[in-house]
Amino acid sequence: MVIPPIGESQLKSTVRILLVSQMYPGPADPDFGIFVADLARELERRGHELEYAVVDGRGGSRAKYVRLGADAVFPTLRAAVEACESRPAIANPVPASTRQAVR
């Protein structure tokens, strides 16, 4: 059986997504995590709303990971997102039961 692709009209028009990444391009490091920025642009191009919890540069203290964790947890506590995409290797702060598939 062949399953036809889902058309744009069959998808929910907008999903609020929290993008969590320990690698994201910033002013000092524009090549840092460029693949994550590409993913974010594509999701926005498809009409989704993104909120970001990212580390946007190399180096610095480990305190940046504490900030990243806080930035990742607080939006989920106030129910500001419907889906969470974590890249590349951070634990997903949204419980599996509340996540949606994003196409």
C-alpha positions as CSV (number, residue, x, y, z in Angstrom):
1,M,0.0,0.0,0.0
2,V,1.3,3.4,-0.9
3,I,0.5,6.3,1.4
4,P,0.1,9.6,-0.4
5,P,2.1,12.5,0.9
6,I,0.3,14.9,3.3
7,G,-0.7,18.1,1.5
8,E,-0.2,21.5,3.0
9,S,-4.0,21.8,3.5
10,Q,-4.0,18.6,5.6
11,L,-1.4,19.9,8.1
12,K,-2.2,22.1,11.0
13,S,-1.5,25.6,9.8
14,T,0.8,26.6,12.6
15,V,2.6,24.8,15.4
16,R,4.4,26.6,18.2
17,I,7.8,24.9,18.4
18,L,10.6,25.3,21.0
19,L,13.9,24.8,19.3
20,V,16.6,23.7,21.8
21,S,20.2,23.5,20.7
22,Q,23.6,23.8,22.2
23,M,24.9,24.8,18.7
24,Y,23.4,27.8,16.9
25,P,25.0,30.5,14.8
26,G,25.8,33.8,16.5
27,P,27.5,37.1,15.6
28,A,30.9,35.8,16.7
29,D,30.5,32.3,15.3
30,P,28.2,32.4,12.1
31,D,29.2,28.8,11.1
32,F,28.4,27.3,14.6
33,G,25.4,24.9,14.2
34,I,24.4,26.2,10.8
35,F,22.4,23.0,10.2
36,V,20.2,23.9,13.1
37,A,19.6,27.4,11.7
38,D,18.7,25.8,8.3
39,L,16.1,23.6,10.1
40,A,14.7,26.6,11.9
41,R,14.4,28.6,8.6
42,E,12.6,25.7,7.0
43,L,10.1,25.3,9.9
44,E,9.4,29.0,9.8
45,R,9.0,28.9,6.0
46,R,6.3,26.3,6.5
47,G,4.5,28.7,8.8
48,H,5.4,27.4,12.2
49,E,6.2,29.7,15.1
50,L,9.6,29.1,16.7
51,E,10.8,30.0,20.2
52,Y,14.6,29.6,20.7
53,A,16.6,28.2,23.6
54,V,20.1,28.1,22.1
55,V,23.8,28.5,22.8
56,D,25.0,30.8,20.0
57,G,28.8,30.7,20.4
58,R,31.8,28.6,21.2
59,G,33.8,28.9,24.4
60,G,32.7,30.6,27.5
61,S,31.9,29.1,30.9
62,R,29.7,26.1,31.5
63,A,27.1,28.5,32.9
64,K,25.8,28.9,29.4
65,Y,24.3,25.3,29.7
66,V,22.5,26.3,32.9
67,R,20.9,29.2,31.0
68,L,20.1,26.9,28.1
69,G,18.3,24.5,30.5
70,A,16.3,27.3,32.0
71,D,15.5,28.7,28.6
72,A,14.3,25.2,27.5
73,V,12.2,24.5,30.6
74,F,10.3,27.8,31.2
75,P,8.4,28.0,27.9
76,T,7.1,24.5,28.5
77,L,5.9,25.4,32.0
78,R,3.8,28.2,30.7
79,A,2.5,26.0,27.8
80,A,3.9,28.4,25.2
81,V,4.9,25.6,22.9
82,E,3.2,22.6,21.3
83,A,6.3,20.7,20.1
84,C,10.0,20.7,21.0
85,E,12.9,20.0,18.7
86,S,16.2,19.4,20.4
87,R,19.5,19.5,18.5
88,P,22.0,18.0,18.6
89,A,22.2,16.2,22.0
90,I,20.2,17.7,24.8
91,A,17.5,15.9,26.7
92,N,14.1,16.9,25.5
93,P,12.4,18.9,28.2
94,V,8.9,18.3,26.9
95,P,7.3,15.1,28.1
96,A,6.7,12.6,25.3
97,S,2.9,12.6,26.0
98,T,2.7,16.3,25.1
99,R,4.9,16.3,21.9
100,Q,3.4,16.5,18.4
101,A,4.9,15.3,15.2
102,V,6.0,18.3,13.1
103,R,6.2,17.9,9.3
